[in-house]
Amino acid sequence: MTDTRRRVKVYTLNEDRQWDDRGTGHVSSGYVERLKGMSLLVRAESDGSLLLESKISPNTAYQKQQDTLIVWSEAENYDLALSFQEKAGCDEIWEKICQ
């Protein structure tokens, strides 16, 4: 059974300042050895491939917008957004980021 609470769409901001849909998947957080820290992971709904692997950094300005959107910049001119299907999933991941 799939956990719909954490179902998200991953978006990246392109050069024209438009959001590109990178795919739909399920987000989780966990320690990633290679990144040496807690990270957000999004696995594609379709094939389980990794859509996003992003280390949660205290220096990153994460923003929670509306009730189902988390937005941040990973590098200069590289903005990311997670759009959650449900508010509960967004709140849960937001809490993990704040820790």
N, C-alpha and C positions, 0 to 999 in steps of 0.2 A: 504493500500500500504506500502510495506517495504522500509525502508531507506537504500539503498544499499551503501551509502557513508560511513556508519559506520559499515559495515559488517566486522567482524574479525574472525581470528582463534586464539585460546588461546593455548599457548605452555608452558610447564614447562620443565626445564632441569633436567634429571634424574641423578642417581649416576654415570652412564657411560658417562656423559657429552653429552648425546644425547637428542634432543628435542622431547618430547612426546606431541602429539596432544590431547588437552583436549576438543576439540569441536569447532563448529562454532556458532557464535551468533552475537548480535548487542551490541555495546559498547555505554555507556552514562556516563556522570559524574553528580554527585549530592551530596547533603549533606546527610550523613548517621548518624543518631542520635546515634546508637549503637557504631559507630567508632569515634564519635565526630569530624567529619571533612569531607571535600570534598573527594569523593571516585570515583574510576572507577568501573563501574558495567558492567558485560557482561551477557546478558540473552541468553540462548540457542535458536537457530533458531527452533529446532524441537519441544520443549515443553515449552519454556519460563522459564525453571528452571535457577537458578543462577549458572553460570560457574565460575564467578570471582567477588569478592568484595574486592577491595584493596584501602586502604586509601592513598590518595596522600600526601606524606610526604616531607617536605623541606629537610630532611636529606637523602632522597633516591636519588641515582645517576641514573636518567633516561637517556637513550641514544636513540637518534633517528638514525636509520641506514637505508641506502638507502632512499627511499621515503615513504616506507609503513610499516616500522617496528619500534616498540618501545620496548626496552628491559630494565629490571631492576631487582635488587635483593631485595627480600622482607625480607628474613632472611638469616642467614648463610646457605649457600648451598641450597638456594631456589630461583632460577632464573625464571623469567617469561618473556614472550614475547607476544606481540599482533601483529599479521600480518594482515594488512588492505587490503581490496580488492581494495580500491582506495586511491590515494594520498591525496585527499581533506579531507577524513575522518581522516586520520593520522594527517594532519596539524591541523585540528580542535581540536582533542584530545590533541595533543602536546601543543597547545596554552593553553588549560585548565590546563595542568600539570604545565606549566611555570608560570601561575598566582599564 
